[in-house]
Amino acid sequence: MMAPFLAAHMQALLLAGWHMALVALMAPVWIALLRWMAACMEGERRPPDPLAHWRVLRHAWRQAGVRSAAGAQVTAVTPWLGLAAGLAAAGLVPSFCIGLPGSDLSDLLIVGGLLEMAFLALVVTALAAGLARPGHAGLKAACMGIMIQPVLLLVCVVLGLCLPDGTLAGLVRQAHVADMNVVRVPLALVAAALVLAGVEESDGAALRLFATMLEDLAGPDRAVALYARDLLAVVWMMLARDLVWPEAIVEPDLMARSWRGVSLLGAMGVWAAHMLLACGCVAGLRV
């Protein structure tokens, strides 16, 4: 009795570690590809550089740290709080496999709440410095968030009430046993709305606004804030992808029956292809 139980838990922990490592490593890559696609749609012709944003983050990390004396105690914590909330949300969104620890918590309201917490942490980072330009940019972002973020949470609440078990894992399990064509169009419309409202990466005005918000930061604090913002955009795209095509997510029993993890590798490949398609769609919508 104990051997299958321990084996299942070890498999879940292994999948969770692989899931988080893959999402964490690929987040800046998706952002770099998203910006490259947006630039190409605007007429620029240059080869893609998937590691471009990783170099930006490395350069920011190596800079000498700077904090305003007025809000040093706050800005030393809030970027890391935003990163922690973003990673927690990423851990609840099944990118390629369900059955991870905490899958019962993959309620859309919980995921949306964590993403909202990360957004507010980044806004507080700008306001805490007490300087005019970052504070004005943070106030503008907060006013935009007052209009958009509650709508996102309301959509998450309504959609969560319609999902089996109220969770993304329940949606995936239902997709493997039932025909999803009846609800595919509504789910796709909701996914498009979430992406349009939650992802601002390819919009030049949004990028300049966020850069102004972080004028007071340098060093690890700035790098963490930049990474947290990128992670939020990627989690929104992952969430939309899961709503549009839940059948592509592998269940643990399917993986166990596959030959040498072929099913899992296939699911990871499909996830990468869908994320690449999501980047193209977001870039096209924003441009």
GIDAHU-V681327 format. One line per field, one symbol per residue. phi: phi as a letter, one per 20 degrees, with the letter a starting at -180 (. if undefined). burial: b if it has 9 or more other ideal C-beta (glycine too) atoms within 8 Angstrom, else e. Layout:
phi->???
burial->???
This chain:
phi->.ffffffffffffffffffffffffegffffffffffffffeofcbffcfegfffffffffefffccfffcffeffdffffffffffffffeeffcbenfgnffefffffffffffffffffffgffffmeffffffffffffffgeefffffffffffffeefmmcffffffffeccfeffdffgffffffffffeedcfeegfffffffffdgedbmgffffffffffffffffffffffffcfffeeegffffefelmfffffffffgffffffffffffffff
burial->eeeeeeebeebbbebbeebbebbbebbbbbbbbbbbbbbbbeeeeeeeeebbbbebbbebbebeeebbeebbebbeebbebbbebbbbbbbbbbbbbbbbeebeebbbbbbbbbbbbbbbbbbbbbbbbebeebbbbbbbbbeebeebbebbbebbbebbeebeebbbbbbbbbbeeeebeeebeebbebbbbbbebbbbbbeeebbebbebbbbbbbbebbbbbbbbbbbbbbbbbbbbbbbbebebbbbbebbeebeeeebbebbbebbbebbbebbbbbbbebe
